[in-house]
Structure formats: C-alpha cells, structure tokens
Amino acid sequence: MIIPKHNYTEREKTVIDILQDNSTLNIKTFLNIGFHDWDDKRRHWWINLCKQNNIEWNIMEIFQQNIDDSIEKGCPPDNIFNGNILNVDNYNNYDCVLFWHGPEHIEKEVFKTNLELIESKANKIIIFGMPLGYEPQGDSYSNPYECHVSEWNEKDWVELGYTVIPIHDKRKYPHITVYKILNN
C-alpha cells in the first residue's frame, strides 16, 4: 500500500497503520461515514490514501447541509450521498468501512444492537474511531448529529471482538481506534 505524504495525527496514523498492516486484504472500495468541511484539506487524508492506491471511495453523510456544502466546494457528487449507518438497506457493501468519530454520536445500546448489521456492510475490514470515555460535545454549526450521546471504553470493544488501539496524544481527551477483520 502506498502511503501519501501527510502530517498525520496520532489518530489518523492508527488507521494508516491498520490498513498498511493488512494490505493483503487488497481493498478496492472504501466507505467513510460522516464528513464536513471539504475546504479543509487536512480532512482529505483518507481520500488521498484511496486515490494513491486506486481505491474507489465514497462518503455517506447524514446531515444534508454537509453534503450540499461539500459538493459546492468541489466534492464529486457521485462520491457523496445521504444516509444513516443504522439504515443498512440504504447503502452498498464496501471492502473497508470507516466510521471515523461516529459511534459516540449514537446511543450505545442502539449501536450495539445494530452492530452485526453494520458489520455485514464491510466485506473485509471495519474501523471505528471515537473518544475513550466521556468527551463533551453538543451540536455544532446547527447540526444536531454532532452531539455526543454515548461513551465507549476499551472493554466494550474487546467484548465485541475488536482489536483496540488506545491513543494518548496531547489532546485533553484520549481516543481509541478499533477494528475487526471480516470475511463477508
């Protein structure tokens, strides 16, 4: 796997390492769930990875204003669509599904109840990133989906069969990246 030059954060680097360590999965399709601020090129780290490796990429975003803004600012319209991770009948399967800082935006029991269905949409690997424990966040830029409504810890994910990578960077709140190799 070719890793593009980028000043990766510690959190982003965990995803890069996971994908590089599992490059034998031969990922050809990639779904990122949740996206805003197309003008911020730092947020394109995973898009650049996909482009560099000829991986077909898509964004599923729940908040329509983020979709409209992204398209207006240059996101190819065929690469972004409106959807909710919980509505698995409304999106295709992908080799890699990345819900980067997403599980904390869904009630924990709702997410856990739907996790097996969500996993069924990842052909080869699924990756989640989130705060480790509590990190306060209300709605932002009039987007009610930005609120943090659940807290996750390492034990939660280990019990669900995931590999957990704790991230203790210089931020106030620690984070975790978790992943599972699948054979769907």
N, C-alpha and C positions, 0 to 999 in steps of 0.2 A: 504494500500500500504506500502510495506517495503522500507524504505529509507536507502540505503547503507551509511556507514561512508565514508565521503569525505570532504575535505576542500573546500566546495562550495563557488564560488564567489557570490557576491550580485546578479549578473545577472543570474547565474545558479540557485541560490536559488529561483528566481521567478518562474522558470519552475517547480522545485520540489514542491513548494507551490501550484501552479496551479493544478498539477497532483494529489497531495495529497488531496486538497480541493474538487476535482472532481473524487475521486476514485470510486464513484458509477457508473462511465462510464464503468468500467470493461474493460480497454484497453487490447487487446490481440495482436495487431500489431502496429508497430511504424516505421515510416519513418523519418530519419534525412536527410535533404538535405544539401549537402556540407560537405566535410571532408578532412583534410590533417594532416600529421604528426602523423601517427599511433604510433610511438615510444613514443610520449608524452602521458603518461598515464592519465594526467590531462584531456585530451580531451575525455576520456572514461566515464566521469561521467554519461551520459545518457545511454550508453551501459550497465554499471554496474547496473543502475536502472532497465533496461529491464531484464537483466539476473536474478537479485534478485527477480523479480516479474513474471518470466516465460512469458515475453512478447517477441514475435518474432520481431526482429529488422532488418532493412536494411538501407543502405546508398545509396543515389543517388548523384553522383558526376559528375559535368560537365567536369572537366579537367582530361583527361585520365591519365596523369602522376601521379596525386594524387591516382588514382585507382591502377595503377601498383605499386607504392611505398607502398601503404597500404597492398596490397596482399603480396608483397615481404617481408614486415616486420611483417606479421602474421595475417592480417585481413582475416577471412574466405572468400574465393572467392564467395561463394553463398550469402554473406551478403552485397555485394557492386556491384553497376552497374553504367554504364554511362547513364546520362540523364540530361534533362533540365526541370526545374519546369514548364516552359511555354508549353512544349510538353506533355500535359496531356494524350494523347492517348498512350504514351510510358511507362507508369508505372501504377501499380495497386492501388487500394484503400487501405487505412490503417486506423485503428481506430484513430491514432494520427499522424499528420504531423507536424514536427518541421523544420522550415526554420530559423536556428539559425544564425543570422547575414548574411542575404541574400537579403532582399528587397532593400537595398541600392546599390546592385550590378546590379540592373535592372532599366531602365528608368521608372520613376514614372508612367507616363501615360500608358506605355506598361503593367506594373504590374497591375495597377488598371483595365485596360481593360480585363485582363485575370484572375482577382481575383476570380470571380464566378466559373470559370472552375477549378482553383486551389483548391478552397474550396470543389468542388464536389469530390475531391480525399480523403478527410478526412471524415471518417464515423462518428466520434464523436467529435473531437476537433482539432483545428488548432492553432499553436503557431508560432509567428514570434518574432525575436529579432533583434534590429538594433540601430544605433546611433540616438539620439534625435537631429535632425537638422544636421548641417554640421560636418563631421569628414573626413579630407582629407586622402585619401589612393589611391595610384597608383597600378600598377601591382606589384606583389611580386613573387619571385622565378620563373620568366618567365611565370607566369600565368596571362593572360590578364583579366580573370574573377574576379580577386581580386580588380579591380578598383571600387571605389565608384562613382556612376553616378547619384544618387538621394538622396534627403533629405526628411525626414519624421518628422512630429510632432504629438503630441497627438490628435489634432483636426482632422487630416487626418483619423486616425483610428476610432475615436469615430463616425465620419460621416459614416464610413463603417460598423458600428455595432459591433465594437470590444471593449472589456474591455482593458484598458491601465494601465500598471504599470510603472511609471517613476522610474528610477534608478539613484540616485545621489550618487555614491560611490566616492572614492578618485581619480578616473581617470580624465584626462584632459577634456574628452568629456563625457557628460551624455548619457545614453541609455534608451531605452524603451523595454519592453516586452509586446506584445499584444496577445490576444487570443479570440477565439469565439467557443462556444459550438454549434455543428451541429447535425442534425438528418438526415444524408444521408444514 
